[in-house]
């Protein structure tokens, strides 16, 4: 990254056999530099692969036995959200269905396929999902059929299903226990509390109501804040949920559409965004969340990194916050920040 840095970070590249879209860091304490990558192939047959990065040698290793076939391109990947090695080693994927896969040393096996529509052959695609750290048995999914579904993955049943928006739901993020937020083709960010399933709170609406919101990330280290990005938009909107409808700030320094956003897992103040302009921008919120003053009213990133192609995805390691992973073309890159 360039900008307010004394030196360039380490940049470490892994080349897959196919274009990469989905990306996830392992959360297990004994696998903290393991990642999952999902292919983006415009065909039924896609792949998910596990790769391991060695910080001492700065080399990647992979194992042909830890690659599995996936129907359609996975829209999201997440590992079991616990550091404890006593938990099962699972990775979840979304696409046509939510699936859980069990990871062994020499193979990966499908553990469960979760289908909320047992009465029809047709299933609405799942656009995204989030796995609750505060209750590892709960996974929340968003779908193009306007619903959000809360799964009990231990019992493999639907806990709750809500009609969440007027149009397709594109992303979902857990906040406090029992509370999640979602974004939609209707241009709104809505917060739901499972204790009162009949109501939701709209905390932001896109000024252009015809423009969908595609990405949402709740700040796990400081639940006052969340960030969202819209379709074909170069801005990241940072929200303070204590002040609905009025953004805390709008980050506008991308020169193309923003594709993915990730909060730093522990500080609560740093945010990374990536986009079609082939850049990863690192932002810092002002202390206390006060709207910053700048000459032109536009906040500047504190660091930035330039790649050679549109960056599809970014994710921040929760076990080692010095590492950010990005994906573009067929490349996974780890940036030491």
Secondary structure, DSSP 8 states (H G I E B T S, - for coil): -EES-SS---EEEEE-SS-EEEEEE---TT-TTEEEEEE--SSSEEEEEEEEEETTTTEEEEEEEEEEEEES--SEEEE-S---TTS--EEEEESSSEEEEEE-SS-EEEEEEE-S-TT-S----EEEEEE-SS-TTEEEEEETTSEEEEEETTTTEEEEEEE--SS-EEEEEE-STTEEEEEETTSEEEEEETTSTT-EEEEEE-SSTTS-EEEEEE-TT-TTEEEEEETT---EEEEETTSTTS-SEEE---SS-EEEEEE-TTTSSEEEEEETTSEEEEEE--GGG-----TTS----SEEEE-SS---EEEE-SS-TTEEEEEETTEEEEEE-
